[in-house]
Amino acid sequence: MKRTGFTLIELLIVIGVIAILAASLVISLNPAERFAQARDATRMRHMNTLSLALISFQVNKLGNFTGIDITQDPKEICMIGVVCEGDSLIDLSILVNEGYISSLPIDPQGGEDPLGIGYQVYLQDNRVGIVAMKMETVYLVDACENQTTLEYRGHTYDIVPIGNQCFFAENLRTVFYRNDDLIPYTLTDIQWENTTSGAVTYYEEDINMGLAYGFLYNWFAVDDARELCPEGWRVPSDDDWNELADYLGDNPGAKLKSCYQVDSPLGGDCDREEHPRWNSGSTYGTDDYNFSGLGSGYRGVNGAFGMLGTIGLFWSSTPDSIYDSVARGLTVNNSLFSELPFDKGFGFSVRCPKNE
């Protein structure tokens, strides 16, 4: 007999217990190492911000860097408001003046040059690269190789580098496997509960919710040899999710969650009622890396939908047992990125990382 997996009440209890355990966990690290890790995390955010600004500039200038003297030789970026002179410095104030970035970030320990911000820029094969001059750990500068979008099955997905990984910045939304075979969809509750083959749906079978939050797949679709993600991409393993969580450090859920939320204290575009968004809650997303995790809800093993705006769950390709597989979860009321086993019959979101 097929198991029914977590009930809604059991799911909330498990998430609550994990939150309590996480709050009580004390990690003992060398203070100097911890501070270095924090500085490096800031540097990675700065490099990502500079890279995205330069790519946007390049796109709007029809593939060129008109007004910026970028060369193959790395040059340190000048601070705003100084006279930028010398062969080792480059003026990127045009990015601020033309609205591509609000200000130029400065390294936590300052620049190498008294007039510099501590980050170098260079151009190779018409692709921009950013170097943190005082990085204390070696990271890949841009795991997406300056690619910002990918077209797949008629939809253009945003993609983002996070540490040494490159991820879809949106939930997958296709009813086809990679080989063009159709994934069964519009299953009744009974059909969904009884199937042991791949299936896909969208929240409450409302296509508008599917377009806003992405589609929901059972794990049998994730595990199908015909594959869900495009060529060169994959469904993340539990190791992939662990690598992401380790890189994010403290409060990974807040860093991954979209800032779109009812009553978001961030205000502006983040405070919104219209979909997609999170419900009002005790925590809010800051979306530090533009991952834009949403509370896309789920379809239960019995076919019922639930928790839109409250929880977002992402499959891994890693089975946990004959019945369960490992997933990751974001919730509206904590800043965790929880790892939990779920019945393979649940319908969860899918994010694709790029093959290394």
C-alpha positions as CSV (number, residue, x, y, z in Angstrom):
1,M,0.0,0.0,0.0
2,K,1.3,3.5,-0.9
3,R,2.1,5.7,2.1
4,T,0.4,9.0,2.4
5,G,3.5,10.9,3.6
6,F,3.3,13.9,5.9
7,T,-0.1,15.3,6.7
8,L,-0.4,19.1,6.8
9,I,-0.3,19.1,10.6
10,E,2.8,16.8,10.6
11,L,4.5,19.0,8.1
12,L,4.0,22.1,10.2
13,I,5.2,20.3,13.3
14,V,8.4,19.0,11.6
15,I,9.2,22.5,10.3
16,G,8.6,24.0,13.8
17,V,10.9,21.4,15.4
18,I,13.6,22.1,12.9
19,A,13.3,25.8,13.6
20,I,13.7,25.2,17.3
21,L,16.7,23.0,16.8
22,A,18.4,25.4,14.5
23,A,17.8,28.3,16.9
24,S,19.5,26.3,19.7
25,L,22.5,25.1,17.7
26,V,25.8,26.7,18.6
27,I,28.5,26.5,16.0
28,S,32.0,26.8,17.4
29,L,34.4,28.2,14.8
30,N,37.7,30.1,14.9
31,P,36.6,33.7,15.2
32,A,39.1,34.9,12.6
33,E,37.9,32.2,10.1
34,R,34.3,33.2,10.8
35,F,35.0,36.9,10.1
36,A,36.9,36.0,6.9
37,Q,33.9,33.9,5.7
38,A,31.6,36.9,6.4
39,R,33.9,39.3,4.5
40,D,34.1,36.8,1.5
41,A,30.3,36.5,1.4
42,T,30.1,40.3,1.2
43,R,32.6,40.3,-1.6
44,M,30.7,37.7,-3.5
45,R,27.5,39.8,-3.3
46,H,29.5,42.8,-4.4
47,M,31.0,41.0,-7.4
48,N,27.5,39.7,-8.4
49,T,26.1,43.2,-8.2
50,L,28.9,44.7,-10.3
51,S,28.7,41.9,-12.8
52,L,24.9,42.3,-13.3
53,A,25.3,46.0,-13.7
54,L,28.0,45.6,-16.3
55,I,26.1,43.0,-18.2
56,S,23.0,45.2,-18.3
57,F,25.1,48.1,-19.6
58,Q,26.6,45.9,-22.3
59,V,23.2,44.6,-23.4
60,N,21.8,48.2,-23.6
61,K,24.9,49.3,-25.6
62,L,24.3,46.5,-28.2
63,G,27.1,44.3,-26.9
64,N,29.7,47.1,-26.4
65,F,31.1,48.9,-23.5
66,T,30.9,52.4,-24.9
67,G,32.3,54.9,-22.5
68,I,34.1,52.4,-20.4
69,D,37.8,51.5,-21.1
70,I,37.7,47.8,-20.1
71,T,40.7,45.8,-21.4
72,Q,42.1,42.3,-21.0
73,D,44.3,43.6,-18.2
74,P,42.5,43.7,-14.8
75,K,42.1,47.3,-13.5
76,E,40.9,48.3,-10.0
77,I,37.6,50.3,-10.1
78,C,37.9,53.9,-8.8
79,M,35.7,55.2,-6.0
80,I,33.0,57.7,-7.0
81,G,33.9,61.4,-6.8
82,V,37.7,61.0,-7.2
83,V,40.0,61.8,-10.1
84,C,40.6,58.4,-11.7
85,E,44.1,58.5,-13.1
86,G,46.8,55.9,-13.8
87,D,47.0,52.7,-15.8
88,S,45.9,50.5,-12.9
89,L,42.6,52.2,-12.3
90,I,39.3,52.4,-14.3
91,D,36.4,54.8,-14.0
92,L,32.9,53.0,-13.8
93,S,31.0,56.1,-12.5
94,I,28.9,55.8,-15.7
95,L,27.1,52.8,-14.2
96,V,25.9,55.0,-11.4
97,N,25.2,58.0,-13.5
98,E,23.1,56.0,-16.0
99,G,21.2,54.1,-13.2
100,Y,22.6,50.6,-13.6
101,I,23.7,50.6,-10.0
102,S,22.9,52.8,-7.1
103,S,26.5,53.1,-5.8
104,L,29.8,51.3,-6.3
105,P,30.4,48.7,-3.5
106,I,33.7,49.0,-1.5
107,D,35.6,45.9,-0.2
108,P,35.1,45.3,3.5
109,Q,38.8,46.0,4.0
110,G,39.1,48.8,1.5
111,G,40.8,49.1,-1.8
112,E,44.4,48.2,-2.8
113,D,44.8,51.7,-4.2
114,P,43.8,54.6,-1.9
115,L,41.4,55.7,-4.7
116,G,40.1,52.2,-5.5
117,I,37.2,50.1,-4.2
118,G,39.0,46.8,-4.0
119,Y,37.5,45.1,-7.1
120,Q,39.1,44.8,-10.5
121,V,37.3,44.4,-13.9
122,Y,38.6,42.9,-17.1
123,L,37.3,41.7,-20.5
124,Q,38.0,38.4,-22.1
125,D,36.3,37.2,-25.3
126,N,33.8,40.0,-24.8
127,R,32.8,38.7,-21.4
128,V,33.3,40.8,-18.4
129,G,35.1,39.4,-15.3
130,I,35.2,40.8,-11.7
131,V,38.0,40.1,-9.3
132,A,37.9,40.7,-5.5
133,M,41.5,41.7,-4.8
134,K,41.4,40.8,-1.1
135,M,39.3,37.6,-1.4
136,E,40.4,35.2,1.4
137,T,39.0,32.1,-0.2
138,V,39.1,31.2,-3.9
139,Y,35.7,31.2,-5.7
140,L,34.6,31.1,-9.3
141,V,33.7,34.6,-10.3
142,D,30.6,33.8,-12.3
143,A,29.4,30.3,-12.5
144,C,26.9,31.3,-15.2
145,E,29.7,32.6,-17.5
146,N,27.9,36.0,-17.8
147,Q,24.8,34.3,-19.1
148,T,21.7,35.9,-17.6
149,T,18.8,34.1,-19.3
150,L,18.0,30.7,-20.9
151,E,15.1,29.9,-23.3
152,Y,13.5,26.5,-22.7
153,R,10.2,25.2,-24.0
154,G,8.9,28.6,-24.9
155,H,9.8,30.4,-21.7
156,T,12.8,32.6,-21.0
157,Y,14.2,31.8,-17.5
158,D,16.4,34.2,-15.6
159,I,19.6,32.5,-14.3
160,V,21.9,33.6,-11.5
161,P,25.4,32.7,-10.2
162,I,25.5,31.9,-6.5
163,G,29.0,30.9,-5.3
164,N,30.3,28.2,-7.6
165,Q,26.9,27.3,-8.8
166,C,24.6,28.6,-11.5
167,F,20.8,28.2,-10.9
168,F,17.5,29.0,-12.6
169,A,16.1,32.0,-10.8
170,E,12.6,30.7,-11.5
171,N,10.7,27.5,-10.9
172,L,10.5,25.1,-13.9
173,R,7.3,25.4,-15.9
174,T,7.1,22.7,-18.6
175,V,4.8,19.8,-19.4
176,F,7.4,18.1,-21.6
177,Y,10.5,16.0,-20.8
178,R,13.7,16.9,-22.5
179,N,13.1,14.4,-25.3
180,D,9.7,16.0,-26.1
181,D,7.6,13.3,-24.5
182,L,4.5,14.8,-22.7
183,I,4.4,14.6,-18.9
184,P,0.9,13.5,-17.8
185,Y,-1.0,16.5,-16.3
186,T,-4.6,17.4,-15.3
187,L,-4.7,14.3,-13.2
188,T,-7.7,13.9,-10.9
189,D,-7.0,13.6,-7.2
190,I,-7.4,9.8,-7.3
191,Q,-5.2,9.5,-10.4
192,W,-2.5,11.7,-8.7
193,E,-2.6,9.6,-5.6
194,N,-2.3,6.3,-7.4
195,T,0.3,7.1,-10.0
196,T,3.8,5.9,-9.7
197,S,4.8,7.6,-13.0
198,G,5.9,11.2,-13.7
199,A,3.1,13.8,-13.4
200,V,2.9,17.6,-13.4
201,T,0.3,20.2,-12.3
202,Y,0.0,23.8,-11.2
203,Y,-1.6,25.2,-8.1
204,E,-5.3,24.5,-8.0
205,E,-5.0,23.6,-11.7
206,D,-5.1,27.4,-12.4
207,I,-2.7,28.2,-15.2
208,N,-2.3,31.8,-14.0
209,M,-0.9,30.4,-10.7
210,G,1.3,28.1,-12.7
211,L,2.7,31.0,-14.7
212,A,3.2,33.0,-11.5
213,Y,4.8,30.4,-9.3
214,G,5.9,27.6,-11.7
215,F,4.7,24.1,-12.0
216,L,4.5,21.3,-9.4
217,Y,6.1,17.9,-10.2
218,N,5.9,14.6,-8.4
219,W,9.3,12.9,-7.7
220,F,8.6,10.2,-10.4
221,A,9.0,13.0,-13.0
222,V,12.2,14.2,-11.3
223,D,13.6,10.6,-11.5
224,D,12.5,9.9,-15.0
225,A,15.4,9.1,-17.4
226,R,13.9,11.4,-20.0
227,E,14.9,14.3,-17.7
228,L,13.1,17.6,-16.8
229,C,15.8,20.2,-17.1
230,P,17.4,21.3,-20.5
231,E,20.6,19.9,-21.9
232,G,23.5,20.9,-19.7
233,W,21.3,21.4,-16.7
234,R,19.9,18.9,-14.1
235,V,17.6,18.5,-11.1
236,P,19.8,19.3,-8.1
237,S,21.0,16.5,-5.9
238,D,20.9,16.8,-2.1
239,D,24.7,17.5,-2.4
240,D,23.9,20.4,-4.7
241,W,21.5,21.9,-2.2
242,N,24.0,21.3,0.6
243,E,26.6,23.2,-1.3
244,L,24.3,26.1,-1.8
245,A,23.2,26.1,1.9
246,D,26.9,26.0,3.0
247,Y,27.8,28.9,0.8
248,L,24.8,31.0,2.1
249,G,25.8,30.6,5.7
250,D,23.4,32.1,8.3
251,N,19.7,32.7,7.5
252,P,19.8,31.0,4.1
253,G,16.1,31.1,3.7
254,A,15.9,34.9,4.0
255,K,18.7,35.2,1.4
256,L,16.8,32.8,-1.0
257,K,13.3,34.1,-0.6
258,S,11.8,36.7,-3.0
259,C,11.2,40.0,-1.2
260,Y,7.7,40.0,-2.7
261,Q,5.4,39.7,0.4
262,V,2.3,41.1,1.9
263,D,3.3,43.8,4.3
264,S,7.0,43.4,3.6
265,P,8.9,45.9,5.8
266,L,11.2,46.6,2.8
267,G,8.4,48.5,1.2
268,G,8.4,49.6,-2.4
269,D,7.9,46.9,-4.9
270,C,8.6,44.3,-2.2
271,D,5.3,45.1,-0.4
272,R,2.6,43.7,-2.6
273,E,-0.7,41.8,-2.6
274,E,-0.7,40.5,-6.1
275,H,0.8,37.2,-7.1
276,P,3.4,36.0,-7.0
277,R,4.3,36.8,-3.4
278,W,4.6,35.4,0.1
279,N,1.9,35.9,2.7
280,S,2.5,38.2,5.6
281,G,4.7,36.5,8.2
282,S,7.1,36.8,11.0
283,T,10.2,36.9,8.6
284,Y,10.7,38.3,5.2
285,G,13.0,37.6,2.2
286,T,15.9,39.8,1.2
287,D,16.7,37.8,-2.0
288,D,20.4,38.6,-1.7
289,Y,21.3,36.5,-4.8
290,N,18.2,37.0,-6.9
291,F,17.2,33.4,-6.5
292,S,13.6,34.6,-6.0
293,G,12.3,31.7,-4.0
294,L,8.5,31.8,-3.8
295,G,5.9,30.2,-1.6
296,S,4.6,28.1,-4.4
297,G,2.7,25.6,-2.2
298,Y,2.4,21.9,-3.0
299,R,0.1,19.2,-4.2
300,G,-0.3,16.5,-1.6
301,V,-0.1,12.8,-2.2
302,N,-3.9,12.7,-2.0
303,G,-4.2,15.3,-4.7
304,A,-5.1,18.3,-2.5
305,F,-3.3,21.6,-2.9
306,G,-2.1,23.7,0.0
307,M,0.0,26.4,1.6
308,L,0.4,28.8,-1.4
309,G,2.3,31.8,-0.2
310,T,3.3,30.0,3.0
311,I,5.8,27.4,1.9
312,G,8.0,26.7,-1.1
313,L,9.4,23.2,-1.5
314,F,12.1,22.1,-4.0
315,W,12.8,18.5,-5.0
316,S,16.2,17.0,-5.1
317,S,17.1,14.0,-7.3
318,T,18.3,12.1,-4.1
319,P,16.0,9.3,-2.9
320,D,15.8,8.8,0.9
321,S,14.0,5.4,0.9
322,I,11.7,3.3,-1.3
323,Y,8.9,5.7,-0.4
324,D,10.6,9.1,0.2
325,S,13.0,11.5,-1.4
326,V,14.8,14.5,-0.1
327,A,13.5,18.0,-0.6
328,R,14.4,21.5,0.6
329,G,11.9,24.0,2.0
330,L,11.4,27.7,2.5
331,T,8.6,29.0,4.8
332,V,7.1,32.4,5.5
333,N,7.8,32.3,9.3
334,N,11.5,31.4,9.5
335,S,14.8,32.0,7.7
336,L,15.8,28.4,7.3
337,F,16.4,26.3,4.2
338,S,15.2,23.0,5.7
339,E,16.1,19.5,4.5
340,L,13.3,17.0,4.8
341,P,12.2,13.6,3.4
342,F,8.8,13.5,1.6
343,D,6.7,10.9,0.0
344,K,7.5,10.7,-3.7
345,G,3.9,11.4,-4.6
346,F,4.0,15.1,-3.4
347,G,4.0,17.8,-6.1
348,F,6.9,20.3,-5.5
349,S,8.7,22.9,-7.4
350,V,11.9,22.2,-9.5
351,R,14.9,24.4,-9.9
352,C,17.7,23.5,-12.3
353,P,21.4,24.1,-11.7
354,K,23.9,24.1,-14.5
355,N,26.2,21.1,-14.9
356,E,29.7,21.8,-13.9
